[in-house]
Amino acid sequence: MTQFQDLGLSPTVLKAATSAGYESPTPIQQKAIPIVLEGRDIMGLAQTGSGKTAAFGLPIIDKLLNVDGRPRSKEIRALILAPTRELVAQIADNLRSYVRHTHLRIGMVVGGTSINVQQKNLGRGTDILVATPGRLLDLVERRAVHLNSAKFLVLDEADQMLDLGFIHDLRKISKLVGTPRQTLLFSATMPKLIEELSRSYLNDPVRVETSPPGRAVDKVTQSVHFVHQTAKTEKLKECLAEREDDLSLVFSRTKHGAERLMKHLVQCGHKATSIHGNKSQGQRTRAINEFRSGQVRILVATDVAARGIDIPGVTHVYNFDLPDVAEAYVHRIGRTARAGAKGEAVAFCAPEEVHLLGEVERLMGMSIPTASGGFTDQEIANAPKKGKGRAGRSGNRSNNRSRPGAKSSKRGSAHGRGGAQSAGEAGKPNTSHGKPRRSNRKRQGASAVAR
Ligand code: AMP
C-alpha cells in the first residue's frame, strides 16, 4: 500500500500529515501529490470528501517551505479559490493545521465579514491565501493585495464556481495571478465549460481522476421514497424518528423552505438548525459548529450554503427536495461517507420531480433503489409545473404514496426517462420555466453567499 513517505514529501510535511491523523494517503493524494511536487498543472476530477485539500495543500506547503524569505506586505505566494465562505473556512482550517509547525502564514478572505480586517491582515504578507472570488476582487480593487506575486493557483470545486456565476471573476483573477505559475483545478463533475476552462487556464495539465465523473462516493447507500410534496415532512419525521442518534443533513430547495422545515422540526421536539443565504455568517458558523459537535442532530440547508462543508460524522443526507441540477445531487450526497465512513442518502421524490430523479440516475449511471411509494404515469403527467404551484404550497393534495396499483408503474416512472417525457408531454415544460428561475437563483446565491 502506498504511504505518505512514498510520495516525495519532505519530513516537515510528512509530520503535518501524521499530526492531522492521516495514516495513509487517499487515492487522489496518491496521484496528485507527486505531480504537484514535479511542478505540473493538474486537472483533477475528484469527489468532495476525497481528501482533495491535502492533495493540493501538502505539496504546495512543501514547495513554499523551500522558497527563501517571507512574502512582503500585500504579497501572496499561493492563491486558492473556492465557491463558498464555508468551504474557504474549511480549507483554511485544514491548511492551518498542516502549517502549524512552520513559519507559513495562511490567510482567508470571504464576504460577510469585515473587509477592513482582511485588508489589514493582507498588509502583513500571506503565504497561502484562501478566498471566494467576489471578495478577493473587492480587495484587489482596494489595492490591498498583489496577486502577481502568486506562483500557485488552485481552483477548488470549479464546477460549483461556474454554477454560481463566477466565470467572469475567475477570468479576471486568472489574468492578475503571476506567470509562470502552477495551476491546479479540481472539480467533482466535468461539464463542458470546465473542459474549456481547463484548456484556457492550464498548461499541459495532467488529468487526475479517482472515480468516474458524476459517480457517488461508493460507500453511500442510496434510496428514494416516492412521496407527494405535502407528505414529505411526515415522511422525514418518520425517518428521523427511526434514527434519533444520527447526524442528518437535510437539503431543501429554497431558503424559506429550509427555515420553515427547520422550525417545524424544532416544534416537534427535534434538535435542528438551519443554514441558508438569509443567515448571517455568525449564525451559519454557529449552526455548523452545533451540528458538528452533535449538539443539534439535524441541519436543514440549501445547496449553496452547504457546499463543501466537511462534517465527518454526517450519517444521513436527505434530499427533501431533489435539486434542479443533477450534479448538485452528487455534491449533496458527498456530504456523508466522508473519509472512508459509511453513509446513507435518502431522496424524497414528488411526481413533479420524477424527471429530476431521472436526470440524477442518468448522470450516475445507476437507478436508485426504491424505499417506498410510487406514482402512476397519470399522477406524473398531472403533476404541477416545476417551480410553480408546488404541492408543498397548495397544501391540498392527499398522501398517495402507498396507493395500490402505483407500484407497478413506479419503477418505469422513477427511472425517469418515461417520467420526464410524461411531464413534458402533458404540457409541463421543464425548460422555458426551469432555466430562468434557476439562473436567477444562482445569481442570488452567488452574491448573497460567497461575496
Ligand atoms: P477533503 O476532501 O479535503 O474535504 O477531506 C475530507 C476529510 O478527509 C477531511 O476531514 C480531511 O481531514 C480528511 N482526510 C484527508 N486526507 C485524509 C487521509 N489521508 N486520511 C484520513 N483522513 C483524511
Residues whose N, C-alpha, C, O or C-beta is under 5 A from the ligand:
A	BS01	AMP	G21 Y22 E23 S24 P25 T26 Q47 T48 G49 S50 G51 K52 T53 A54 D310 A339
